[in-house]
């Protein structure tokens, strides 16, 4: 879908990662730069990008 969609999905995934980290009890402070926060954002972004790419690759979501 292109670079812009990858960026948008990556940012949404970062929020997802922060939310998932808080669900499992990992402290992720908002507004500060921590290694834990970066890792949580990275994991969430990767998860959402993989899901999004799998759905769009198989033709389930048409652009």
C-alpha positions as a LaTeX table, in Angstrom:
\begin{tabular}{lrrr}
\hline
Residue & $x$ (\AA) & $y$ (\AA) & $z$ (\AA) \\
\hline
Unk1 & 0.00 & 0.00 & 0.00 \\
Unk2 & 2.99 & 2.27 & 0.21 \\
Unk3 & 5.16 & 4.15 & 2.62 \\
Unk4 & 2.43 & 6.40 & 4.02 \\
Unk5 & 0.20 & 3.46 & 4.98 \\
Unk6 & 3.18 & 1.68 & 6.56 \\
Unk7 & 3.86 & 4.77 & 8.67 \\
Unk8 & 0.22 & 5.12 & 9.71 \\
Unk9 & $-0.11$ & 1.44 & 10.59 \\
Unk10 & 3.24 & 1.58 & 12.42 \\
Unk11 & 2.13 & 4.51 & 14.56 \\
Unk12 & $-1.16$ & 2.79 & 15.40 \\
Unk13 & 0.81 & $-0.34$ & 16.20 \\
Unk14 & 2.99 & 1.61 & 18.60 \\
Unk15 & $-0.13$ & 2.57 & 20.53 \\
Unk16 & $-1.21$ & $-1.05$ & 20.41 \\
Unk17 & 2.16 & $-2.11$ & 21.81 \\
Unk18 & 1.92 & 0.33 & 24.68 \\
Unk19 & $-1.58$ & $-0.88$ & 25.48 \\
Unk20 & $-0.54$ & $-4.54$ & 25.33 \\
Unk21 & 2.47 & $-3.83$ & 27.57 \\
Unk22 & 0.23 & $-2.23$ & 30.16 \\
Unk23 & $-2.11$ & $-5.23$ & 30.04 \\
Unk24 & 0.69 & $-7.65$ & 30.91 \\
Unk25 & 1.98 & $-5.39$ & 33.66 \\
Unk26 & 5.02 & $-3.85$ & 32.00 \\
Unk27 & 5.39 & $-0.23$ & 33.05 \\
Unk28 & 5.43 & 2.01 & 29.98 \\
Unk29 & 5.48 & 5.70 & 30.80 \\
Unk30 & 3.92 & 8.07 & 28.30 \\
Unk31 & 5.75 & 11.22 & 27.36 \\
Unk32 & 9.20 & 9.83 & 28.19 \\
Unk33 & 11.79 & 8.02 & 26.11 \\
Unk34 & 12.60 & 4.65 & 27.65 \\
Unk35 & 13.98 & 1.45 & 26.21 \\
Unk36 & 10.91 & $-0.45$ & 27.43 \\
Unk37 & 8.61 & 2.01 & 25.70 \\
Unk38 & 10.55 & 1.77 & 22.45 \\
Unk39 & 10.49 & $-2.02$ & 22.58 \\
Unk40 & 6.76 & $-2.11$ & 23.32 \\
Unk41 & 6.07 & 0.30 & 20.45 \\
Unk42 & 8.27 & $-1.71$ & 18.10 \\
Unk43 & 6.60 & $-5.02$ & 18.97 \\
Unk44 & 3.12 & $-3.54$ & 18.60 \\
Unk45 & 3.99 & $-1.93$ & 15.27 \\
Unk46 & 5.44 & $-5.16$ & 13.91 \\
Unk47 & 2.39 & $-7.15$ & 15.03 \\
Unk48 & $-0.04$ & $-4.72$ & 13.42 \\
Unk49 & 2.01 & $-4.43$ & 10.21 \\
Unk50 & 2.17 & $-8.21$ & 9.85 \\
Unk51 & $-1.59$ & $-8.52$ & 10.36 \\
Unk52 & $-2.30$ & $-5.65$ & 7.97 \\
Unk53 & 0.02 & $-7.02$ & 5.29 \\
Unk54 & $-1.44$ & $-10.53$ & 5.64 \\
Unk55 & $-4.96$ & $-9.19$ & 5.17 \\
Unk56 & $-4.12$ & $-6.97$ & 2.22 \\
Unk57 & $-1.85$ & $-9.53$ & 0.55 \\
Unk58 & $-4.58$ & $-12.14$ & 0.39 \\
Unk59 & $-7.06$ & $-9.70$ & $-1.09$ \\
Unk60 & $-9.27$ & $-9.55$ & 1.97 \\
Unk61 & $-9.00$ & $-5.74$ & 2.02 \\
Unk62 & $-9.24$ & $-4.04$ & $-1.35$ \\
Unk63 & $-7.62$ & $-0.67$ & $-1.89$ \\
\hline
\end{tabular}
